[in-house]
Amino acid sequence: MVRWIAILLMLITVAALSFMAGKQYAGSPAAPSGMGASAPAAEATPPATAPESAPDPGLHWTVPAGWRTGEPRSMRYATYLAEGVECAVYYFGKGQGGSIDENIDRWAGQFEGSPNAAREIRTVKGMRVTRVHIQGTWLSPGADMKSTGSQAGWALEGAIVEGPQGMVFFKMTGKADSVATAAGDLDALLASLAAN
């Protein structure tokens, strides 16, 4: 456990330093679209929010209509926002990010009582995709993964894609009804996955 915390802290530090260096040398950043943005999302050659130093996951996908690109955030490859939900995309590099079971356990641990996660395995264009659903009281983990408060009646729809350059993680969270509404959009995004 101590080893995982040390690795997580190291990754956060590296990501923060990379992000700060990118802001210093990258010139003026593109204006982010927030929750109130009305421009529809288009095909992503994912994505505009990826830090310049982010490794290439070797995948591209189509962002669902009505989803907006969020501001760049530390450790994330992309952030998408839809009505009442946030979909975070993570890619740490080939062979990085931990196993599928470790990540699903981590996601479940972000809910009170670590409820069992429902899983489904799919294949999209030859890539194995593990779909995950968890529902319960969300512990609102902050940057240090400690709870910043609890949110009853929340859900997580996730997917772990075993892509050509390693695993890519899609994690959508929000109130359970909003997540249920957006789950079809997440499935459409996953169906559009293709290797670069």
N, C-alpha and C positions, 0 to 999 in steps of 0.2 A: 504494500500500500504506500509506504514512504517513497519507494522508487517511482511509482506512478505519479505521486504528487510532485516529486522533483522533476520528472520528465515534463509534466504539464506546466510547471512554473518556468522551465527552460524554454518550452515552445512559446509560451506567452511572452517571455522576454524577447526572444528572437523575433517573433512576429511584430511586437511593438517597436523594436529598433528598426526593423525593415520598413515598417509603415512610416515611421518618422523620417527615415532616410529618403524614402520615396517621395514624401511630401516636400522635403527640402530641395530635392533635385528635379522633381518631375514637372515643375512649372505650375501653372494654374490648373487645379483639378476641375473635372467636369461637374456641372451643377447636378446634384443628386435630386431624384424625384422622391417625394415623401408620400405619406399615406393619402394626402389629398390630391395627388397628381392625377390628371385625367387622361394622359396620353397612353394609348394601349402599348403593351409590350410587343416586341417583334421577335423574330428568330434570333436566338442568342448564339453567337460564336463565343461561348461563355467566357465571361460576361464583362461588361464595362466596369464592374466593381472590383474585379480581381486586382490585387496589388501588382505593380509591375514586376515584383520579384517572385510572385506566386508561381509555383511549378505548374506546367500544363498537364491537365488530367488526361489528355488525348481523346476527349469527348466533346460533343456539342449537342445541344438540345433546343427545342422551341419553347419559349416562355409562354405560358397560357395568356390569352387575351384577358385583360382586366388585372393582371399582376403587374406590379410596378417594381422597378429596381430601387432598392434601398441604398442608403449611404454605405460606403466601405466600412468594414468593422474588422478589428484585429482577429486573426486566425481564421477568417471566413474567406472562401473563394468568391461567394456572392451572397446577397440577401435579397429576397423577393417579398413583397408585401401585397396582400390581397385583403378583402373585407374581413377584418377581425383576426387575421392570421399572419404569421411570419414564417417564411421558409428559408432556413439557413442552409447554405451549401458549403461543405468542407472538403478540402483535398490537401493532404499533407505531403504527398510525394509517394513514389513507388516503395512499397513495403512498409509504409508508415501509417500511423493512426490506430493500431491495435487490431485485434481480431473482430469478426462479426459479433460473436457472443459477448466479448468485452464491451463493445459499443452498445449493444442492446441492453446489457446489464446496467451500463452507465446511464442510458436514457431512462430506464425503469427507475433507477435510483434518484432521478430528479422528480419523482412523484412520491407522495407520502406512502409509506409502507412498501415501496418497490413492487407495485403490482406486476403480475405476469403479463408479458407482452405477447399479443397474438402475432404470429408470423406466417408469411406466405412466400414461397419461392417461385420466381418467374424467370423466364429467359427472354431477353430483348436483344435481337440481332446478335445472338451468340454470347451475350453477356449475362451472367447470373445476377439477378436482382432479388434481394431479400427485403420484402415489404413488412413493415412493423406498425402495429396499432397499440397504443397504451392510453388508458383513460383513468382519471382520478383527480386527486388534489395535487396540483403543480406546485413545486417548492420554489419556483422563480430563482434558479441559480444565477448568481452574479459572476463577475469575471474570475473570482477565486473559487467558483463552484459551490460556495456556501449559499444557503437559501436567503433571499432578500424579502421573504414573505410567502404566504401560501395563497393559491387561487383554486377554490373548489370548482369542480365541474369542467376541468380542462382536459385536453387530449393532445396526443402527439401522433402524427402520421409520419412515418419515416421510410427511407429506402437506403439500402447500402448496395451500391453498384460495383461489381467487380469488373472494372474497366481495363483497357489495354495498358494503362500506366499505373494501375493500382486502384484502390478503393476510393469511391467518391460517395460522400454521405449527404443525404437530403433529409432535413429535420424540420417538419412543419408543426408549429404549436399555436394554440389559442383556445378559446372557449370551445367546448365539445361540439356545439351546434355549428359554429363557424368552421371548425376543422372538418366536420362531416360534409358540409357544403362544398368545401374546397378540395376534398379528397379526390374527386373525379378529375380536377385540374392537375393535381399531382400525378395521377395515373396517366393523363394525356402527355404530360412532360416526360414521364418515364418511357412511354411508348415511342416518343420522338428521339430517344437517345441514339446516337450514331458515333462511331469512331471517326476521328479527324482524318 
